[in-house]
Amino acid sequence: MAQQLELPEIETIRRDLERDIVGRKVKGIDVKGLKTLDGHKTKKSFVDLIVGAKVDTVERTGLTMTLGLNNEHTMLITLGENGRLQRCPSRTKADSDIQITITFTQGGDLRIADKKGSSAVSVVPNEELAEHMTDPDELGLDLMAQPLSWIEFGRFVLQRSVPLKVLLTDPSAFVGIGEIYSDEILFDAGLMYDRLSSELTTQEVRRLYRSVVGVLHDAIKYRGTSIEERPFVDLAGEAGDYGDHLSVYGKAGELSPRSRLPIEKATFKGHTVFYCTTQV
């Protein structure tokens, strides 16, 4: 089964959307079916809220992208494991998995593809937006959107007593860190996946903090990770390049860039983990 996109992929798309569609006016919408529409019983109830509106903002709350419209409504897009967004000229032939096509008065289409309907798209009045978003108290730390000092980070980590792999991949603890980036973060920090967060030393907390920030930042810089079991392409259909910079994930048996010994693979609390024996 495909994996969910993680924060670097969603942030890459968000930044592209912000650069490309803010200020554009919606001319028309074609909805193939209701499988990706969340909270809309008919196509018309969705289409009528968008046609004629202009996109004012493109932001992100957790892994949900929010497109602020100039008609006091917001469009929510949460990409599932089979979802992708595509920007292209209107004359481009549509792929069979395109579920929604938004055509702008200038600048072509924004297309939402999802073969299995794992994504969710909706439009809600701004005064009801909070009701449709994850409760802020249930949303984990998003260090790309709301930076913390390492001291605040350390307080957050040390007050929990959870294995680091479980902590990093818990969406109520951290936004958008899944199987790929948790392994890369732990390798970079030199920490084992089964270490309890409450038992880290001050130096280890600082290393973990630098690694979380550094790995996520680099993954965004390289426009996300595209690998065989979790392909990812940006709005233009270009694959993310961070897969070329992975140190341990998916590399069992290959030589570790740190020890030159084979990278190990283990199963831990429902996760497949890739690690180097130098991690402690």
C-alpha positions in Angstrom: 0.0 0.0 0.0 1.2 3.5 -0.8 2.4 5.7 2.0 1.0 9.1 2.9 2.8 12.1 1.7 4.8 13.8 4.4 5.3 17.4 5.3 8.1 18.2 2.7 6.0 17.0 -0.2 2.9 18.9 1.0 4.9 22.1 1.7 6.5 21.9 -1.8 3.0 21.8 -3.4 1.8 24.6 -1.2 4.6 26.9 -2.1 4.1 26.1 -5.8 0.4 26.8 -5.5 1.0 30.1 -3.7 3.4 31.2 -6.4 1.2 30.1 -9.3 -2.5 30.6 -8.5 -2.8 33.4 -6.0 -4.7 36.2 -7.7 -6.2 33.9 -10.4 -10.0 33.8 -10.9 -11.9 30.6 -11.3 -13.7 30.4 -14.7 -15.2 26.9 -14.4 -15.0 23.5 -12.7 -15.5 20.0 -13.9 -16.2 17.3 -11.2 -16.0 13.7 -12.4 -17.6 12.2 -9.3 -18.2 12.7 -5.6 -15.5 10.3 -4.3 -13.1 13.2 -3.4 -15.7 15.7 -2.3 -15.9 15.9 1.5 -19.2 17.2 2.9 -20.8 18.0 -0.5 -23.8 15.9 -1.5 -24.0 17.2 -5.0 -21.4 18.5 -7.5 -23.4 21.7 -7.9 -23.1 22.6 -4.1 -19.4 22.5 -4.6 -19.1 24.2 -8.0 -21.4 27.1 -7.1 -19.1 28.1 -4.2 -16.0 28.4 -6.4 -16.9 29.6 -9.9 -16.2 33.3 -10.2 -14.1 33.5 -7.0 -10.5 34.6 -6.9 -7.8 32.8 -4.9 -6.4 35.2 -2.3 -4.1 32.9 -0.2 -2.6 29.4 -0.2 -1.7 28.3 3.3 -1.2 25.0 5.2 -2.6 23.7 8.5 -1.0 20.4 9.2 -1.1 18.5 6.0 -4.2 20.2 4.7 -3.8 23.0 2.2 -6.2 25.9 2.6 -7.0 28.1 -0.4 -8.6 31.4 0.8 -11.1 32.7 -1.7 -12.4 36.3 -2.1 -16.0 35.3 -1.5 -15.6 34.5 2.3 -15.1 30.8 1.6 -12.0 28.5 1.9 -11.2 25.5 -0.2 -9.6 22.6 1.7 -7.4 20.1 0.0 -6.0 17.0 1.8 -4.1 14.7 -0.5 -4.5 11.0 0.3 -2.0 8.3 -0.5 -3.1 8.2 -4.1 -3.6 12.0 -4.6 -1.7 14.5 -6.6 -2.2 18.0 -8.0 -1.4 19.1 -11.5 -1.0 22.5 -13.2 -1.3 22.4 -17.0 -2.8 24.2 -20.0 -6.5 23.6 -20.4 -5.9 21.9 -23.8 -3.8 19.1 -22.1 -5.5 15.7 -22.3 -6.8 14.7 -18.9 -5.5 11.5 -17.2 -8.1 9.0 -16.3 -7.6 9.5 -12.6 -8.5 13.2 -12.7 -11.4 13.8 -10.3 -11.7 17.6 -10.3 -10.5 20.2 -12.9 -10.5 23.9 -11.9 -10.1 26.2 -14.9 -8.9 29.8 -14.4 -9.7 32.7 -16.6 -6.0 32.9 -17.3 -3.3 30.4 -16.7 -4.8 27.0 -17.5 -6.1 24.3 -15.1 -5.5 23.0 -11.6 -6.3 19.3 -11.6 -6.8 17.0 -8.7 -6.1 13.4 -9.4 -6.9 10.5 -7.2 -7.6 7.0 -8.6 -9.1 5.6 -5.4 -10.6 8.6 -3.8 -8.2 8.8 -0.9 -8.1 12.6 -1.0 -10.6 15.1 0.4 -11.7 18.4 -1.1 -14.3 20.8 0.2 -15.3 24.4 0.3 -16.6 25.9 3.6 -17.6 29.3 4.8 -14.8 31.1 6.6 -16.9 31.4 9.8 -17.2 27.5 9.9 -13.5 26.9 9.0 -12.4 25.9 12.5 -15.1 23.2 12.6 -13.6 21.5 9.6 -9.9 21.7 10.7 -8.1 19.5 13.1 -8.3 20.8 16.7 -5.1 22.8 17.3 -4.7 20.9 20.6 -4.6 17.7 18.6 -2.1 18.9 16.0 1.6 18.1 16.6 4.6 20.5 16.3 5.1 22.0 12.9 8.6 23.3 13.0 8.4 24.6 9.4 5.4 26.7 10.1 6.0 27.6 13.8 9.7 27.4 14.7 10.6 26.6 18.3 13.8 27.1 20.2 15.7 23.9 21.0 14.8 24.5 24.7 11.1 24.5 24.0 11.6 21.5 21.7 13.4 19.7 24.5 10.8 20.4 27.0 8.2 19.0 24.6 10.2 15.8 24.0 11.4 15.1 27.5 8.0 15.3 29.1 7.0 12.2 27.0 8.3 8.7 27.6 7.9 7.2 24.1 10.3 5.4 21.7 11.7 8.0 19.3 10.4 6.3 16.2 6.9 6.2 17.6 7.2 9.8 18.8 8.3 11.2 15.5 5.6 9.5 13.5 2.8 10.4 15.9 0.8 13.2 14.1 -0.3 14.5 17.5 3.4 15.1 18.3 4.9 16.1 15.0 3.2 17.2 11.8 4.1 15.3 8.6 7.0 13.1 9.8 6.3 9.6 8.6 8.4 6.5 7.9 10.9 8.1 5.5 11.9 11.3 7.4 11.8 9.7 10.9 14.5 7.2 9.9 16.6 10.0 8.2 16.2 12.2 11.3 17.3 9.5 13.7 20.3 8.6 11.5 21.3 12.2 11.3 21.0 12.6 15.1 22.8 9.3 15.8 19.9 8.0 17.9 18.3 4.6 17.9 14.6 4.2 17.1 13.8 2.5 20.4 15.3 5.1 22.7 12.8 6.6 25.1 12.4 10.3 24.5 12.4 11.1 28.3 15.9 9.6 28.7 17.7 11.8 26.2 20.6 13.9 27.4 20.7 17.6 26.8 23.2 17.0 24.0 21.0 14.4 22.4 18.0 16.7 22.6 20.0 19.3 20.8 21.1 16.9 18.1 17.5 15.6 17.6 16.3 19.2 17.3 18.9 20.1 14.7 18.2 16.9 12.7 14.4 17.4 12.7 14.8 21.0 11.4 17.7 20.2 9.1 16.2 17.1 7.4 12.8 18.7 6.8 14.4 21.9 5.5 16.7 20.0 3.1 13.8 17.7 1.9 11.8 20.8 1.1 14.8 22.4 -0.6 15.1 19.3 -2.8 11.3 19.4 -3.4 10.4 16.2 -1.6 11.1 12.5 -1.9 10.0 10.3 -4.8 10.8 6.6 -4.4 9.3 3.5 -5.9 6.9 2.6 -3.0 5.9 6.3 -2.5 6.2 8.2 -5.8 5.8 12.0 -5.6 5.6 14.6 -8.3 5.1 18.4 -8.0 2.6 20.5 -9.8 4.6 20.3 -13.1 4.9 16.5 -12.8 8.6 16.6 -11.8 9.7 14.0 -9.2 11.2 15.2 -5.9 15.0 14.9 -5.7 15.5 14.2 -2.0 15.5 10.4 -2.7 19.0 10.9 -4.0 20.0 12.2 -0.6 18.5 9.5 1.6 21.1 8.0 4.0 19.3 4.9 5.3 15.7 4.7 4.4 15.1 1.7 2.0 18.8 0.9 1.9 19.0 -2.3 3.9 22.3 -4.1 3.1 23.9 -1.1 1.5 26.9 0.5 3.2 26.2 3.2 5.7 27.7 6.6 4.8 28.8 6.9 8.5 30.3 3.5 9.4 30.7 1.7 6.0 28.9 -1.3 7.6 25.6 -2.6 6.1 22.5 -0.6 6.9 20.2 -2.7 9.1 16.4 -3.2 8.8 14.1 -4.0 11.7 10.4 -4.2 12.6 9.4 -2.1 15.6 5.9 -1.5 16.9 4.3 -1.8 13.5 7.0 0.2 11.7 9.7 -0.9 9.4 12.9 0.8 10.5 16.2 1.4 8.6 19.2 2.3 10.8 23.0 2.3 11.2 24.7 0.4 14.0 26.4 3.7 15.0 23.1 5.0 16.3 22.9 4.8 20.1 
